[in-house]
């Protein structure tokens, strides 16, 4: 049996802040993000692991949800209150809005949608926060995701 990998990259604009951070990331700021979704699995009779159109149909609603929004940790009460009062586009999450956590958030949402596709074996998610920094989450789709997640991260390179 031959195993094949495919990937597709999606882009969006989003703001956030890291209130615990001692540097500039403590402030409200934004990034031009990219996420690369890589799938490993067996090809079908047409030679495809998954049609890129079908992958887009799964990922693009998530991108639309966060594009041009403020990703806000629910524990950041100052910003959360402001966003709720102003009605600006915001997505509220229960984690610090680091690239690592964002990659895990994508992984969790995508693994639920991809799990029924038995020919898929592995999901890898790489979030690019800047052109020089990435966070990666990878796991087997047939196992419990929490037991198989591994992370890699290149730290912020501030100049």
C-alpha positions in Angstrom: 0.0 0.0 0.0 1.4 3.4 -1.0 0.8 6.4 1.3 0.6 9.9 -0.2 0.7 13.4 1.3 -1.2 16.4 0.0 -1.3 19.9 1.4 -3.1 23.2 0.8 -2.4 26.6 2.3 -5.1 29.1 3.4 -4.6 32.8 4.4 -6.4 35.3 6.5 -5.9 38.5 8.5 -6.5 38.5 12.3 -5.7 40.5 15.4 -5.0 39.3 18.9 -2.9 40.1 21.9 -1.0 38.1 24.6 -1.7 39.9 27.9 0.9 37.8 29.8 3.7 38.7 27.4 6.4 41.1 28.6 7.1 42.5 25.1 5.2 44.0 22.2 2.8 41.0 21.9 1.1 42.3 25.0 -0.4 45.1 22.8 -3.2 44.7 20.3 -1.7 43.8 17.0 -2.4 41.7 13.9 -0.8 39.3 11.5 -1.3 38.0 8.0 -1.7 34.4 8.9 -1.4 31.3 6.8 -2.3 27.7 7.7 -1.1 24.7 5.8 -3.1 21.6 6.1 -1.3 18.4 5.2 -3.1 15.1 4.9 -1.5 11.6 4.7 -3.5 8.7 3.4 -4.3 6.3 0.6 -5.3 7.5 -2.8 -8.7 6.6 -4.3 -9.4 5.2 -7.7 -8.9 8.7 -9.2 -5.5 9.0 -7.6 -6.6 11.5 -5.0 -6.1 11.5 -1.2 -8.8 14.2 -1.0 -10.0 16.6 -3.7 -8.6 20.0 -2.9 -12.0 21.5 -3.4 -13.4 19.2 -0.7 -10.5 20.2 1.6 -11.4 23.8 1.0 -15.0 23.2 1.8 -13.9 21.9 5.2 -11.3 24.6 6.0 -12.7 27.8 4.4 -15.7 28.2 6.8 -13.2 28.2 9.7 -11.1 30.8 7.8 -14.2 32.9 7.1 -15.1 32.8 10.8 -11.7 34.3 11.9 -10.8 36.4 8.9 -10.6 40.1 9.8 -11.6 39.4 13.4 -10.0 39.8 16.8 -9.2 36.4 18.4 -9.8 36.9 22.1 -9.0 34.7 25.0 -12.0 34.6 27.3 -9.8 35.3 30.3 -8.7 38.7 28.8 -11.6 40.6 30.5 -10.5 44.1 29.4 -10.5 43.3 25.7 -13.4 41.0 25.8 -15.6 43.7 27.5 -14.5 46.2 24.9 -15.2 43.8 22.0 -18.7 42.9 23.3 -19.6 46.6 23.9 -18.5 47.7 20.4 -19.9 44.8 18.4 -16.6 44.5 16.4 -16.0 41.1 14.8 -14.4 38.8 17.4 -14.0 35.1 18.1 -13.8 34.1 21.7 -11.7 31.1 22.7 -10.7 29.4 26.0 -6.9 29.6 25.4 -4.1 32.2 25.1 -4.0 33.1 21.4 -0.6 31.9 20.6 0.3 30.3 17.3 0.8 27.0 19.1 -2.7 27.1 20.5 -4.2 28.2 17.2 -2.6 25.3 15.4 -4.1 22.9 18.1 -7.5 24.6 17.6 -7.4 24.0 13.9 -6.3 20.4 14.5 -9.2 19.7 16.8 -11.8 21.2 14.5 -10.4 19.5 11.4 -9.8 16.1 12.9 -13.5 15.9 13.9 -14.4 16.5 10.2 -11.8 14.2 8.8 -12.1 11.3 11.2 -14.9 9.5 9.2 -12.7 9.4 6.1 -11.1 6.0 6.8 -8.5 6.3 4.1 -6.8 9.3 5.8 -4.2 8.4 8.4 -2.5 11.6 9.5 -3.3 15.3 9.8 -0.6 18.0 10.1 -1.4 21.7 10.7 1.2 24.4 10.4 0.2 27.9 11.4 2.5 30.7 10.1 2.0 33.8 12.2 4.7 35.7 10.3 6.9 34.8 7.4 9.6 33.6 9.8 7.6 31.9 12.6 5.5 28.8 12.6 3.7 26.4 15.0 2.9 22.9 14.1 0.5 20.2 15.4 0.5 16.7 14.0 -1.4 13.5 14.8 -2.8 10.2 13.7 -6.5 10.4 12.7 -7.3 6.9 13.9 -6.1 7.4 17.5 -7.3 9.8 20.1 -5.9 13.2 19.0 -4.9 14.3 22.5 -2.7 11.2 22.8 -0.8 11.7 19.6 -0.4 15.5 19.2 3.2 16.7 18.9 4.2 20.3 18.6 7.1 22.2 17.2 7.6 26.0 17.3 10.0 28.6 16.1 9.9 31.4 18.6 9.1 35.0 17.7 12.0 36.7 16.1 11.7 40.3 17.0 14.1 42.8 15.5 
